[in-house]
Amino acid sequence: MGYTPEMKELIKRVEATRPARVERARRGENFPALSLEERAVVLEKFHPDYQKEGRRAVRVGRDKGLVLPDEIATMLESRSMLRPDKVDLTKIDFDTDVLIVGAGGGGSSAALLASNSGLKVIMATKLRHGDANTMMAEGGIQAATQECDSPFYHYLDTIGGGHFTNQPDLVAALAHDAPLSIAWLESLGMIFNKLPDGRLDARHFGGSSRKRMNSSGDMTGAEIMRVLRDEVRNRRDRITVLEFCPAVELLLDETGKCAGAILYNMETREFFIARAKAVVIATGGNGRLHIKGFATTNHYGATMDGVVMCYRAGVGTTCLPSTQYHPTGVAYPEQNVGLLITEKVRGLGAHVLNNEGEQFCFPLEPRDVESAELIKEAVEVQKAVLTPTGRYGLWLDSPMIDLLHGEGTVRRELPAKFIQFARHGIDISKEPMLVYPTLHYQNGGIAINADCETVIPGLYSAGECTGGVHGENRLMGNSLQDVITFGRRAGVSAAAYVKKGVELKKLTLDHVAGYEKELAEAGIDNPMVAPILLPDYATDEVASRRMAEAIQEAE
Amino acid sequence: MSKQECSCATPRQVATGDRAILPEGARTIPIYVMGKRYEVPETLTIMKAMEFAGFKFLRGAGCRGGICGACPTVYRKEGDYKLYFGLACQTVVEPNMYLAQIPFYPANRAQYEIDTIKPAAESIHALYPELFRCVACNNCTKACPMGVEVLDYISAIKQGDIARAARLSFDCIQCGMCASRCMGELPQYHIAQLTRRIYGKYIQPRAEHLEKRVAEIESGKYDATLKDLQSMDKEKLEKLYKEREREPDMAPLGTWMPKDTQYL
């Protein structure tokens, strides 16, 4: 399919400016980088994390007053889909030792470790087992296994990368457990990239002092997820997986312990009372909230459900205002929208250009600055390309790479990207790519300690839905390690807690009723209903024909 | 979801999030979803075209990036006898395509213990005797949206070549299209998963340096260091961070050592 004729016309402008730009690049000249003061201005005005516009203080709950993106604040100021006083909590549908909410890498690891103690485990998830951001992580998983490396350097790289805003006990747990996680995955039969003698073929990455990135082809997360899912399926005597059946509310008992959750079969619209001695929340990230309208690299189900339910039950958050944007997500073709284009393309010399084929920024600013400059060029300067599906895009002039480094460099250095675009009729060694910033990772979330405990007894959490491990900026390869390390820890902690003996008292949803009272007192009249479970991508036109105001559902 | 605010003088319509729009002047084409006609913008993927038409997926959508196997789709084109296979999130709509999604296809899976299984092809043959019902029709390979040589890996397993089967099946996303088309009624992707795990655990060489590091961690070697780091003030941390030596890019793995070895 390739570019449309209209886009091909625009590419001629890029080609027209290319020879002079390549000449300048050969002379080592580049578009000037911003000064620290200029950076501050563009960040302040255009980076979604810095802009005052689109952010506000949350008006209720444990973190009342915390300034958050509107979409997240609104989500926290939501009400339950259930009327708490109308739910009969005496009829128990499922009774288990450990309930795990979410079935990605974190939830599956927790299920396996909890089941190691012989406990009964239920894992409830809103899509299929394994439908999660874990599945999509391509690059790799960090662990300090080499002789020249150690948990000390993993700790330093991680906390430095996070601008020293990380929660120290979580970073220490990550660095300590990382090699144990890799050994565990190896023992489960995961295939790693290895040298012929079995040594892990580790690589460097942005912000690393040692080669610490272990991988499995360019689908490390998918391989992890396949292996964990297969192992869970081997334990069906101990682990029950409920698919298309998410938790929509946590249950407490009258002494304040966590005591299970209300599950919702999305296909039959039935609700189930699931009583559990311990609960692990591993529901993943929030990319599908599309903060400020951005596209995302995230999975269809990344809607922040766990944070919403925990917050309503009185659990606070860590680093929640911080979201990771990647400056170069794909803007065209449509099938790749939001997916990442590695920083390496700019590292190899490709310029970022507007619709006139002009440079407007230094291509290798820090990620947040680069993102802000692209947004500025589209939104304020109005010199972005508009794609056939109505998306902003700016050119990333990849053909420069072969001109600068010799024919064949693009194919050799960027094989996966080359194939990905070639599949859609675009030869990125000859034609530029269209890019725009994309939502990548929920840096913050549910507050936990290194044992994955929250402030509520019996309630644990692990993975992207939690906050603190990465501080305000996550390094590559620490997200997969996060889900394995803390998924395992959550499973172990929950099992130990159950084994000590847990006596559940009468179940209650008083925390939900109390929260709604707080909403009313704060003057929040028409709160949205959450967790939203899945995003709705209907067009305005379709939505209007659904006549929400006019219909009366037939019973 | 909120619309992206535009501070410019002449706001124009833009797509937000994953919601597609039909910009001025863009063309639409007809597609048939389960036999029913919809007009959708050209260049959209099947998944986004269906969402544009008003479908909200429960089954049939997952990563939306071509790796999770939730959205296998079969389609035919007008005047063409061939049956086509693709992922709804990766396949672009064509005029007059007739499509249906097959988000689930039943396939039996054998239970086993990875720690006690004998790492040999006979174990796989015993768990999946239907392997030998394969008639080599190659429908599995034709149906694979990932271009996996399914028949070749099934043949390799029959012949006892676990390493080759693991390599050939590595890109499998377990969408189930192979099983849906199999004349011998094999659950190919489950057989491949078992084969890869046997390969990863028993045939691929173990990482010896990893085993050593695990022993060091379990002996408590790094506990005091990690404890110190947790209570260290930011200034000291920043100093240590700036002073890190960087392993040279070109140094072969396992050969380079830093000057300062006290933290290893």
Interface residues (C-beta under 8 A of the other chain):
Chain A: M1 T4 E53 G54 D70 E71 L127 R128 G130 D131 M135 M136 A144 T145 Q146 E147 C148 D149 S150 P151 F152 Y153 Y155 L156 D157 I159 G160 F164 P168 D169 V171 A172 A175 H176 P179 L180 I182 A183 E186 S187 L188 G189 M190 I191 F192 K194 L195 P196 D197 G198 R199 L200 D201 A202 H204 S208 S209 R210 K211 G217 M219 A222 R226 V227 D230 E231 R233 N234 R236 F244 M266 E267 R288 L289 H290 K292 G293 F294 A295 T296 T297 H299 Y300 P333 E334 Q335 N336 V337 G338 L339 V379 E380 Q382 L386 P388 T389 G390 R391 Y392 R423 H424 L534 P535 D536 Y537 A538 T539 V542
Chain B: M1 S2 K3 Q4 E5 C6 S7 C8 T10 R12 Q13 V14 A15 T16 G17 D18 R19 A20 I21 L22 P23 A26 P41 E42 T43 L44 T45 K48 E51 F52 A53 G54 K56 F57 L58 R59 A61 G62 C63 R64 G65 G66 I67 C68 A70 C89 Q90 T91 V92 R109 Q111 Y112 E113 I114 A166 F170 D171 I173 Q174 Q193 L194 R196 R197 I198 Y199 G200 K201 Y202 Q204 P205 R206 A207 E208 H209 L210 E211 R213 V214 I217 E218 Y222 D223 T225 L226 K227 L229 Q230 S231 K234 L237 E238 L240 Y241 R244 E245 R246 E247 D249 L253 G254 W256 M257 P258 Y263 L264
